[in-house]
Amino acid sequence: MKKILGTLLLLFLFANCSNNKYEKRLIGTWNSYPTGGMAEIRLYPDSIVSWDIFAYRKGTWKADDSQIKLHFPKKLPGYQIDLTLDYKINNKNDSLLIKNTTDSIYRIPALLKVDNVWKHYLKEFDLQIDLPKADFELIRNDYMDLGIDLYIGIRKGEVVVKSNGFENLNQLKSLVFSERSIRKEDQINDMNFNLIIDKNISSYKIDSIKQILKIFPKMRVFRVYANDSANYGKYPGWREVEHWNWYGKYE
């Protein structure tokens, strides 16, 4: 029994000492969304997963106070097997600058730390939205890709409504018409509004927003609710987005 306990203790000590202090600081998920580009690295204690819009790779890594050394065993056209990156990380440990190997300039924007996928996703809209929990059975919106997402939160005491490329409901008609223009004729009838609303927004304000949406009476309203088992907040361009969908109910 003592031998088993001793072995377990050694394994525990090894696991906690296998990464130096610089590597421990870097462990986690870093990506360029929403500041620009499509790149992400996930640094695990003993491996790295890296991908962009062109390639998905797995390998190993190590780091010191200024460099990250990467090794990818599988050779891909246009990519190096071994790579050394000069880096800087800010004091908050949430922003990672990588030096461009071609011109020795640190790339701007930085890669951002992803501690919470949903909150990270909302950075594009500069909003914090805590979705309400439902006391009813949720359904999946199978037409999410045909829905117009409206993000509704509170900023500086004011209710803010945002969508991709649009700042407020005064632009609603332009938003809908632009979305319709890129849809096939048989898809337009399935278009809807997805309301992603913070739980602290009053019912009165929600009803007033729905009244504005009625200028398009054929478009249904789907209210999104929290679902801990769903992949809310996957960033556009990643393969996980294929499995992402809103859950809630039509209202």
C-alpha positions as a Markdown table, in Angstrom:
| # | Residue | x | y | z |
|---|---|---|---|---|
| 1 | Met | 0.0 | 0.0 | 0.0 |
| 2 | Lys | 2.8 | 2.4 | 0.9 |
| 3 | Lys | 4.5 | 1.6 | -2.4 |
| 4 | Ile | 1.3 | 2.5 | -4.3 |
| 5 | Leu | 0.9 | 5.8 | -2.4 |
| 6 | Gly | 4.6 | 6.6 | -3.0 |
| 7 | Thr | 4.2 | 6.0 | -6.7 |
| 8 | Leu | 1.0 | 8.2 | -6.9 |
| 9 | Leu | 2.9 | 10.9 | -5.0 |
| 10 | Leu | 5.8 | 10.8 | -7.5 |
| 11 | Leu | 3.4 | 11.0 | -10.5 |
| 12 | Phe | 1.6 | 13.9 | -8.9 |
| 13 | Leu | 4.9 | 15.8 | -8.3 |
| 14 | Phe | 6.0 | 15.0 | -11.9 |
| 15 | Ala | 2.8 | 16.3 | -13.4 |
| 16 | Asn | 3.0 | 19.5 | -11.5 |
| 17 | Cys | 6.7 | 20.1 | -12.2 |
| 18 | Ser | 6.8 | 19.0 | -15.9 |
| 19 | Asn | 6.0 | 22.6 | -17.1 |
| 20 | Asn | 8.1 | 25.6 | -16.1 |
| 21 | Lys | 6.6 | 28.8 | -14.9 |
| 22 | Tyr | 6.6 | 30.4 | -18.4 |
| 23 | Glu | 4.8 | 27.4 | -19.9 |
| 24 | Lys | 2.2 | 27.3 | -17.1 |
| 25 | Arg | 1.4 | 30.9 | -17.9 |
| 26 | Leu | 0.9 | 30.1 | -21.6 |
| 27 | Ile | -1.3 | 27.0 | -21.2 |
| 28 | Gly | -4.8 | 27.6 | -22.5 |
| 29 | Thr | -6.6 | 28.7 | -25.6 |
| 30 | Trp | -5.5 | 31.7 | -27.6 |
| 31 | Asn | -7.1 | 33.1 | -30.8 |
| 32 | Ser | -7.4 | 36.2 | -33.0 |
| 33 | Tyr | -11.2 | 36.4 | -32.9 |
| 34 | Pro | -12.7 | 39.0 | -33.0 |
| 35 | Thr | -9.8 | 41.4 | -33.5 |
| 36 | Gly | -8.8 | 40.1 | -36.9 |
| 37 | Gly | -7.7 | 37.0 | -38.8 |
| 38 | Met | -8.7 | 33.4 | -38.2 |
| 39 | Ala | -6.1 | 31.7 | -36.1 |
| 40 | Glu | -6.1 | 29.8 | -32.9 |
| 41 | Ile | -3.7 | 27.8 | -30.7 |
| 42 | Arg | -4.5 | 25.6 | -27.8 |
| 43 | Leu | -1.5 | 24.9 | -25.5 |
| 44 | Tyr | -1.9 | 21.9 | -23.3 |
| 45 | Pro | 0.7 | 20.8 | -20.8 |
| 46 | Asp | 2.1 | 18.2 | -23.2 |
| 47 | Ser | 0.8 | 19.2 | -26.6 |
| 48 | Ile | -0.4 | 21.9 | -29.0 |
| 49 | Val | -3.3 | 22.1 | -31.4 |
| 50 | Ser | -3.0 | 24.9 | -34.0 |
| 51 | Trp | -5.3 | 25.9 | -36.8 |
| 52 | Asp | -6.2 | 28.7 | -39.2 |
| 53 | Ile | -8.4 | 28.8 | -42.2 |
| 54 | Phe | -5.9 | 26.7 | -44.2 |
| 55 | Ala | -4.6 | 24.0 | -41.8 |
| 56 | Tyr | -5.3 | 22.0 | -38.6 |
| 57 | Arg | -2.2 | 20.6 | -36.9 |
| 58 | Lys | -1.1 | 18.8 | -33.7 |
| 59 | Gly | 2.3 | 18.8 | -32.2 |
| 60 | Thr | 4.5 | 19.5 | -29.1 |
| 61 | Trp | 5.9 | 22.6 | -27.6 |
| 62 | Lys | 8.1 | 24.2 | -24.9 |
| 63 | Ala | 8.8 | 27.7 | -23.9 |
| 64 | Asp | 11.0 | 30.1 | -21.9 |
| 65 | Asp | 10.5 | 33.7 | -21.0 |
| 66 | Ser | 10.7 | 35.0 | -24.6 |
| 67 | Gln | 10.4 | 32.1 | -27.1 |
| 68 | Ile | 7.9 | 29.3 | -27.9 |
| 69 | Lys | 9.4 | 26.3 | -29.7 |
| 70 | Leu | 6.9 | 24.2 | -31.7 |
| 71 | His | 7.3 | 20.8 | -33.4 |
| 72 | Phe | 4.7 | 19.4 | -35.8 |
| 73 | Pro | 5.5 | 15.8 | -36.9 |
| 74 | Lys | 3.3 | 15.9 | -40.0 |
| 75 | Lys | 4.6 | 18.0 | -42.9 |
| 76 | Leu | 2.1 | 20.2 | -44.7 |
| 77 | Pro | 2.7 | 22.3 | -47.8 |
| 78 | Gly | 3.7 | 25.8 | -46.9 |
| 79 | Tyr | 4.1 | 25.0 | -43.2 |
| 80 | Gln | 7.3 | 24.3 | -41.2 |
| 81 | Ile | 7.7 | 21.2 | -39.0 |
| 82 | Asp | 9.8 | 23.1 | -36.4 |
| 83 | Leu | 9.1 | 26.7 | -35.6 |
| 84 | Thr | 10.5 | 29.2 | -33.0 |
| 85 | Leu | 8.3 | 32.1 | -32.1 |
| 86 | Asp | 9.3 | 35.2 | -30.2 |
| 87 | Tyr | 6.5 | 36.3 | -27.9 |
| 88 | Lys | 5.3 | 38.8 | -25.4 |
| 89 | Ile | 2.4 | 38.3 | -22.9 |
| 90 | Asn | 0.8 | 41.2 | -21.0 |
| 91 | Asn | 0.5 | 41.4 | -17.2 |
| 92 | Lys | -3.1 | 40.3 | -17.2 |
| 93 | Asn | -2.2 | 37.1 | -19.0 |
| 94 | Asp | -5.0 | 37.7 | -21.6 |
| 95 | Ser | -3.1 | 39.1 | -24.6 |
| 96 | Leu | -0.3 | 37.3 | -26.5 |
| 97 | Leu | 1.9 | 39.0 | -29.1 |
| 98 | Ile | 3.8 | 36.9 | -31.6 |
| 99 | Lys | 6.7 | 38.3 | -33.6 |
| 100 | Asn | 6.4 | 38.0 | -37.4 |
| 101 | Thr | 9.3 | 35.9 | -38.6 |
| 102 | Thr | 9.5 | 37.7 | -41.9 |
| 103 | Asp | 10.0 | 41.3 | -40.7 |
| 104 | Ser | 10.7 | 40.8 | -36.9 |
| 105 | Ile | 7.6 | 42.9 | -36.0 |
| 106 | Tyr | 5.2 | 41.8 | -33.3 |
| 107 | Arg | 1.9 | 41.1 | -35.0 |
| 108 | Ile | -1.0 | 43.4 | -34.2 |
| 109 | Pro | -3.7 | 42.5 | -33.1 |
| 110 | Ala | -2.7 | 40.1 | -30.5 |
| 111 | Leu | -4.0 | 36.6 | -29.8 |
| 112 | Leu | -6.6 | 36.8 | -27.0 |
| 113 | Lys | -6.9 | 34.3 | -24.1 |
| 114 | Val | -10.2 | 32.4 | -24.2 |
| 115 | Asp | -11.3 | 31.5 | -20.6 |
| 116 | Asn | -15.0 | 31.6 | -21.4 |
| 117 | Val | -16.1 | 30.8 | -25.0 |
| 118 | Trp | -19.4 | 32.6 | -24.7 |
| 119 | Lys | -18.0 | 35.8 | -23.2 |
| 120 | His | -15.2 | 35.7 | -25.7 |
| 121 | Tyr | -17.6 | 35.4 | -28.6 |
| 122 | Leu | -19.6 | 38.5 | -27.3 |
| 123 | Lys | -16.5 | 40.7 | -27.5 |
| 124 | Glu | -17.4 | 41.3 | -31.1 |
| 125 | Phe | -20.5 | 43.1 | -30.0 |
| 126 | Asp | -19.0 | 44.7 | -26.9 |
| 127 | Leu | -21.7 | 43.3 | -24.8 |
| 128 | Gln | -22.1 | 41.1 | -21.7 |
| 129 | Ile | -25.2 | 38.9 | -22.0 |
| 130 | Asp | -26.2 | 36.5 | -19.3 |
| 131 | Leu | -28.9 | 34.3 | -20.9 |
| 132 | Pro | -32.0 | 33.4 | -18.8 |
| 133 | Lys | -32.6 | 29.8 | -17.8 |
| 134 | Ala | -35.8 | 28.2 | -19.0 |
| 135 | Asp | -38.4 | 26.5 | -16.8 |
| 136 | Phe | -39.7 | 24.6 | -19.9 |
| 137 | Glu | -38.3 | 22.2 | -22.4 |
| 138 | Leu | -36.0 | 23.8 | -24.9 |
| 139 | Ile | -36.2 | 23.2 | -28.6 |
| 140 | Arg | -33.4 | 23.7 | -31.1 |
| 141 | Asn | -33.7 | 26.3 | -33.9 |
| 142 | Asp | -33.0 | 24.1 | -36.9 |
| 143 | Tyr | -33.0 | 27.3 | -39.1 |
| 144 | Met | -30.3 | 29.1 | -37.1 |
| 145 | Asp | -28.3 | 29.8 | -40.2 |
| 146 | Leu | -31.4 | 31.5 | -41.7 |
| 147 | Gly | -32.0 | 33.6 | -38.6 |
| 148 | Ile | -31.0 | 37.2 | -38.0 |
| 149 | Asp | -29.3 | 37.4 | -34.6 |
| 150 | Leu | -30.2 | 40.4 | -32.4 |
| 151 | Tyr | -28.0 | 40.7 | -29.3 |
| 152 | Ile | -29.7 | 42.7 | -26.6 |
| 153 | Gly | -27.8 | 43.8 | -23.5 |
| 154 | Ile | -27.2 | 46.7 | -21.1 |
| 155 | Arg | -24.4 | 49.1 | -21.4 |
| 156 | Lys | -24.0 | 52.1 | -19.1 |
| 157 | Gly | -27.6 | 51.7 | -17.9 |
| 158 | Glu | -28.9 | 51.7 | -21.5 |
| 159 | Val | -30.5 | 48.8 | -23.5 |
| 160 | Val | -28.3 | 48.1 | -26.5 |
| 161 | Val | -29.4 | 46.1 | -29.6 |
| 162 | Lys | -26.7 | 44.9 | -32.0 |
| 163 | Ser | -26.3 | 42.6 | -34.9 |
| 164 | Asn | -23.6 | 41.7 | -37.3 |
| 165 | Gly | -22.6 | 45.0 | -38.9 |
| 166 | Phe | -25.6 | 46.8 | -37.5 |
| 167 | Glu | -25.8 | 48.9 | -34.3 |
| 168 | Asn | -29.5 | 49.5 | -33.6 |
| 169 | Leu | -33.1 | 48.8 | -34.7 |
| 170 | Asn | -33.2 | 51.9 | -36.8 |
| 171 | Gln | -31.3 | 49.9 | -39.3 |
| 172 | Leu | -33.6 | 46.9 | -39.1 |
| 173 | Lys | -35.1 | 47.2 | -42.6 |
| 174 | Ser | -31.6 | 47.5 | -44.2 |
| 175 | Leu | -30.5 | 44.5 | -42.1 |
| 176 | Val | -33.4 | 42.3 | -43.2 |
| 177 | Phe | -33.3 | 43.3 | -46.9 |
| 178 | Ser | -29.5 | 42.7 | -47.0 |
| 179 | Glu | -29.9 | 39.2 | -45.5 |
| 180 | Arg | -32.8 | 38.4 | -47.9 |
| 181 | Ser | -30.6 | 39.4 | -50.8 |
| 182 | Ile | -28.1 | 36.6 | -50.2 |
| 183 | Arg | -30.8 | 33.9 | -49.6 |
| 184 | Lys | -32.3 | 31.5 | -52.1 |
| 185 | Glu | -35.9 | 32.2 | -52.8 |
| 186 | Asp | -37.1 | 29.0 | -51.0 |
| 187 | Gln | -35.1 | 30.0 | -47.9 |
| 188 | Ile | -36.7 | 33.4 | -47.3 |
| 189 | Asn | -39.9 | 31.9 | -45.9 |
| 190 | Asp | -37.8 | 30.2 | -43.2 |
| 191 | Met | -36.0 | 33.3 | -42.0 |
| 192 | Asn | -36.6 | 34.4 | -38.4 |
| 193 | Phe | -35.2 | 36.7 | -35.7 |
| 194 | Asn | -33.1 | 35.1 | -33.0 |
| 195 | Leu | -33.3 | 37.2 | -29.8 |
| 196 | Ile | -30.3 | 36.8 | -27.6 |
| 197 | Ile | -31.4 | 38.8 | -24.6 |
| 198 | Asp | -29.7 | 39.4 | -21.2 |
| 199 | Lys | -31.8 | 38.1 | -18.4 |
| 200 | Asn | -31.9 | 41.6 | -16.8 |
| 201 | Ile | -33.8 | 43.2 | -19.6 |
| 202 | Ser | -37.4 | 44.0 | -18.6 |
| 203 | Ser | -40.4 | 42.3 | -20.1 |
| 204 | Tyr | -41.7 | 45.8 | -21.1 |
| 205 | Lys | -38.5 | 46.5 | -23.1 |
| 206 | Ile | -38.6 | 43.1 | -24.7 |
| 207 | Asp | -42.2 | 43.6 | -25.8 |
| 208 | Ser | -41.4 | 47.0 | -27.3 |
| 209 | Ile | -38.6 | 45.4 | -29.3 |
| 210 | Lys | -40.9 | 42.7 | -30.6 |
| 211 | Gln | -43.4 | 45.4 | -31.7 |
| 212 | Ile | -40.7 | 46.9 | -33.9 |
| 213 | Leu | -40.0 | 43.4 | -35.4 |
| 214 | Lys | -43.6 | 43.1 | -36.4 |
| 215 | Ile | -42.9 | 45.3 | -39.5 |
| 216 | Phe | -41.9 | 41.9 | -40.9 |
| 217 | Pro | -45.0 | 39.8 | -39.8 |
| 218 | Lys | -44.0 | 36.7 | -41.7 |
| 219 | Met | -40.7 | 36.4 | -39.7 |
| 220 | Arg | -41.0 | 34.4 | -36.5 |
| 221 | Val | -39.2 | 35.4 | -33.3 |
| 222 | Phe | -37.1 | 32.8 | -31.6 |
| 223 | Arg | -36.0 | 33.6 | -28.0 |
| 224 | Val | -32.7 | 32.1 | -27.0 |
| 225 | Tyr | -32.3 | 30.6 | -23.5 |
| 226 | Ala | -29.2 | 29.3 | -21.7 |
| 227 | Asn | -28.3 | 25.7 | -22.4 |
| 228 | Asp | -25.2 | 24.4 | -20.6 |
| 229 | Ser | -24.9 | 21.4 | -22.9 |
| 230 | Ala | -24.9 | 23.4 | -26.1 |
| 231 | Asn | -21.9 | 25.0 | -27.7 |
| 232 | Tyr | -23.0 | 28.6 | -27.6 |
| 233 | Gly | -20.4 | 31.1 | -28.7 |
| 234 | Lys | -18.3 | 29.1 | -31.2 |
| 235 | Tyr | -16.3 | 31.5 | -33.4 |
| 236 | Pro | -17.1 | 31.8 | -37.1 |
| 237 | Gly | -14.7 | 29.7 | -39.2 |
| 238 | Trp | -13.9 | 26.9 | -36.7 |
| 239 | Arg | -15.1 | 23.4 | -37.4 |
| 240 | Glu | -17.2 | 23.4 | -34.1 |
| 241 | Val | -19.5 | 25.9 | -35.6 |
| 242 | Glu | -21.1 | 23.1 | -37.6 |
| 243 | His | -22.6 | 21.7 | -34.4 |
| 244 | Trp | -23.6 | 25.1 | -32.9 |
| 245 | Asn | -27.2 | 26.0 | -32.6 |
| 246 | Trp | -29.5 | 28.2 | -30.6 |
| 247 | Tyr | -31.9 | 26.6 | -28.1 |
| 248 | Gly | -35.1 | 28.2 | -26.8 |
| 249 | Lys | -38.6 | 28.7 | -28.1 |
| 250 | Tyr | -40.6 | 30.5 | -30.7 |
| 251 | Glu | -42.7 | 33.4 | -29.4 |
